[in-house]
């Protein structure tokens, strides 16, 4: 039994990736006490492995309006405009905040930011730190600041099991080891659910933990049918299976080639288009991979990608790299407003755990890290406006069983039945899967009878204009419905 079964604080933050770290630092800067719950040691979260950058309209030729337009175009008439306006307008300020916190973005000798071009963007607007080591640099810096902040208590190796509910309100979080954190507000920042699929770019812990906790507490989830597959993940290489080769490399001129050596797709089209083109070519030819030709790209721009590939026996300076799509990012999650509030009082969600409607049916490249900082700051500010918790009895926190981890059979079933292209029959099979979140994903995918962005059905191959801006919302009774957001 832990020595301190109940820990009291102003704010509980679950997850120590980019969103959780930034939310915790913002709350501490406002004078609040924070308990940060991290299942892994600091700086070992999914954000650490993020190779993409941060999208923000900082170039002279760029603008808030262009960033907004690109976000909406990528999202296929499903982006919640109010959420996208917040991101496009506030992202530049969050970049400046990160610089003040000690994050050093790539720049030329005069200190001018080196902006990259990625798929779906109409102009260079993506900032990197150390080339494709952006996530690593940011998480390391923010983790160091968290450790030095006396108002933040870090619980490493602690796994959340359930929300602490009292009188219909979330009053904290219950951990698997029997401890609990009592707080006026709880922010879930546990990442996404892409590791529920058998082939993934994500670390093993990306299992939708925050989504499961929120749904069990009565919160609404939305858009679980929209799982983005990254086009260029290494395949067939021991030790590097699923290793993501950042889209920024294609922005610098890398090309994709089929088994015949010919290019077959616009490499800078939105990710859903490129992934589908690769999948169709592989099915038509029987090949297991396509070739990513990086030989025309300066290897000094992406040192960690080049070194990782070379360690695995691949030399991107001499040969194409075998790649194919892998599950990468879930656009859906816990339904929140523009300040991170879920439908359960006192319970917030940010980052990939949340669904504000920002990403629509297909996330614009590098908007995800921007989202972590824009909405992490907003959620921290709103959470501190919650009323104090009046619970004092340690026994008030109910015991919680560990969250159910998916068996390998579930991961294989999601890859097979809820992959890049879907059918009614295969989705219906998933309704009997033993894992609760797999069943919810299938229910949402069956409810959306169209093809849009990352959700493609052979039985409904066209996009239905009647479903524009309609999101698939699933509540406590597991029956999804379409809801229009603006």
Order of alpha helices (4+ residues) and beta strands (2+ residues): beta-alpha-beta-beta-alpha-alpha-beta-beta-alpha-beta-beta-beta-beta-alpha-beta-beta-alpha-beta-alpha-beta-alpha-beta-beta-beta-beta-alpha-alpha-alpha-alpha-beta-beta
